[in-house]
Amino acid sequence: MSTISNDTEFRQALDALSLEQQRTVASRFVQNVLSLSGDSRLQQVIDAVEVGTDLATAFKSAKRVSLEAHARCGSEGDWNEQAGYFVARAAQAAVEPQVRTAGKNPAWKAAMQCRMARTCLASDSDEDTHDLETGAQHQLLTDYLNP
Amino acid sequence: MSKPSVEKGIQFIKAQIDAPVASFFSSCVHCGLCAEACLFYTETEDPKYTPINKVEPMRRIWEQEYTVLGKLKSALGLSKPIDEATFKEWETLVYDGCTLCGRCSVACPLGNDISGMIRKSREGFAAAGYAPPDLIGATQRAMEIGSPMGVKLPAVKAQIRHLEEDTGLKVTIDQQGAEYMVLLSSMEIMNFPEYLEAIARIMRQAGKTWTIASTAFEATNSGIQIGVSDLAKVIVSRIVDAAESLGVKTVISPECGHAYTAVRWEGPNLIGRPYKFEVKHILEILDEFTKAGLIKTEGMEEARLTYHDPCQIARKGGIVEQPRRLLNKVASNFVEMRDAGAMNWCCSGGGGVSANERAEGLKLKAFKRKKTQLDELQVDTLVTACANCRLTLEEGLEENGMDIPVVGLTEMVADHLVEEERGS
């Protein structure tokens, strides 16, 4: 049984996966922070990855959610709402068409966005929530690799 | 800000009328070329968006106060008054229908700085109480919290922790004697935290010391956008005080157009003295680093891509060649948009327009100009160097059903850095 305990191992393991597997793992990372977004369309994006069909529609949907959720220039930022923006960006990464990923690993990209979503919750305080998400992602990948 | 009034607005506009402004009004030959240079006019074909019309209240005040003919007309009751109705009517032209992109000023055959006059007119509109509520809110937050979007230091620290834990890179706050002080825009902090990581990776490879000031991490200056010089001065002074107190040699303005104009060009005039440090845009720094061999890139983007010149950086800042040199190092299929460089067309969201929610519909209409440019090129990727341009472009593309990713140039360069062993 292989256990992921740091980001070097995490990244190596993600790189060793096929694109389809990377998308699946990415969707699990997104699922773990989905409660930080109030947008139900993102669950459909994750479901599309599980089923493996119509990723193009899922991508359009995730991109739309991400654009709707971003903080507008000059508007008063709300970090709890901003967490939803990063969840949407993570979902977008999970279903991004290959032509746009330019060889970049969608699971790694989604992982970083999910961590950022969690970081948003600590943005109004000095609390460090980052490790929580990193550890959770290591465990999610470990579980995926050891079914 | 003291209580606004029309009288105050008129006085503020009057105070802005200096010799250049007087000569601009005297020399205008009503040729209409400024109209053809303005995307709000070209995309709506509504003559009220002709740039010179946007400064009509200022022109009336100049004529009535400073010309014999104007004084005579006033005495005979033939002048159009400047009153509440005037401010109300022109408010949306001055704020919603102008991004201060400066294209009209460059197109004017007589060299009249129309965009500069609109910027000056905003001083009067803000003083009269006729400014967009969203810009007023942003300015109040900038004064009270230090950021127009209300970003506080703990948020920056949280992002730094995130960055350090994910990458092993180090970011210092308030490091005395660092070579560079890096500014961030709240748009980057809120929406594009990748920018900070890109900076950290670039600086590590370049072997430069850099820091973020706890009292002046924010680059954006809503005092400039709304047109209140007193507030703009306070915001610039925070940066100047921090940079001089830390003893940095250079302040790096981020991928934000108007922040660069505010700190690089307007700042010294606002505080009334030269800085004791240099201000450079991040693209200037990247260009210097690559020329000096301090950073090395590998691999090329193969996608067909083009570059959107942010107006404040290219037209007003003169940073035209640097992004192209950088792109040619990392992209094999870079193509130019028509009117690229100093005569670029605005994204349609600058100068406070994207911060002004009521201007949303007009902004999307004006975006049609960029759509036309992009339709001609059929690119796979759009690169730019301003977080506000980036979001405006993303929104415009989405609205028009165009699936083109928009990428920040600093991030793109960082993505192509030759990887070094951690700790080397």
Boltz contact constraints between the chains, C-beta under 6 A:
constraints:
  - contact:
      token1: [A, 67]
      token2: [B, 398]
      max_distance: 6.0
  - contact:
      token1: [A, 70]
      token2: [B, 191]
      max_distance: 6.0
  - contact:
      token1: [A, 71]
      token2: [B, 190]
      max_distance: 6.0
  - contact:
      token1: [A, 71]
      token2: [B, 191]
      max_distance: 6.0
  - contact:
      token1: [A, 73]
      token2: [B, 187]
      max_distance: 6.0
  - contact:
      token1: [A, 73]
      token2: [B, 354]
      max_distance: 6.0
  - contact:
      token1: [A, 73]
      token2: [B, 355]
      max_distance: 6.0
  - contact:
      token1: [A, 73]
      token2: [B, 388]
      max_distance: 6.0
  - contact:
      token1: [A, 74]
      token2: [B, 134]
      max_distance: 6.0
  - contact:
      token1: [A, 74]
      token2: [B, 138]
      max_distance: 6.0
  - contact:
      token1: [A, 74]
      token2: [B, 148]
      max_distance: 6.0
  - contact:
      token1: [A, 74]
      token2: [B, 355]
      max_distance: 6.0
  - contact:
      token1: [A, 76]
      token2: [B, 150]
      max_distance: 6.0
  - contact:
      token1: [A, 77]
      token2: [B, 149]
      max_distance: 6.0
  - contact:
      token1: [A, 77]
      token2: [B, 150]
      max_distance: 6.0
  - contact:
      token1: [A, 77]
      token2: [B, 151]
      max_distance: 6.0
  - contact:
      token1: [A, 77]
      token2: [B, 190]
      max_distance: 6.0
  - contact:
      token1: [A, 82]
      token2: [B, 190]
      max_distance: 6.0
  - contact:
      token1: [A, 100]
      token2: [B, 405]
      max_distance: 6.0
  - contact:
      token1: [A, 116]
      token2: [B, 193]
      max_distance: 6.0
  - contact:
      token1: [A, 119]
      token2: [B, 158]
      max_distance: 6.0
  - contact:
      token1: [A, 119]
      token2: [B, 162]
      max_distance: 6.0
  - contact:
      token1: [A, 122]
      token2: [B, 158]
      max_distance: 6.0
  - contact:
      token1: [A, 123]
      token2: [B, 155]
      max_distance: 6.0
  - contact:
      token1: [A, 123]
      token2: [B, 158]
      max_distance: 6.0
  - contact:
      token1: [A, 125]
      token2: [B, 154]
      max_distance: 6.0
  - contact:
      token1: [A, 126]
      token2: [B, 154]
      max_distance: 6.0
  - contact:
      token1: [A, 128]
      token2: [B, 161]
      max_distance: 6.0
  - contact:
      token1: [A, 130]
      token2: [B, 161]
      max_distance: 6.0
  - contact:
      token1: [A, 130]
      token2: [B, 162]
      max_distance: 6.0
  - contact:
      token1: [A, 130]
      token2: [B, 165]
      max_distance: 6.0
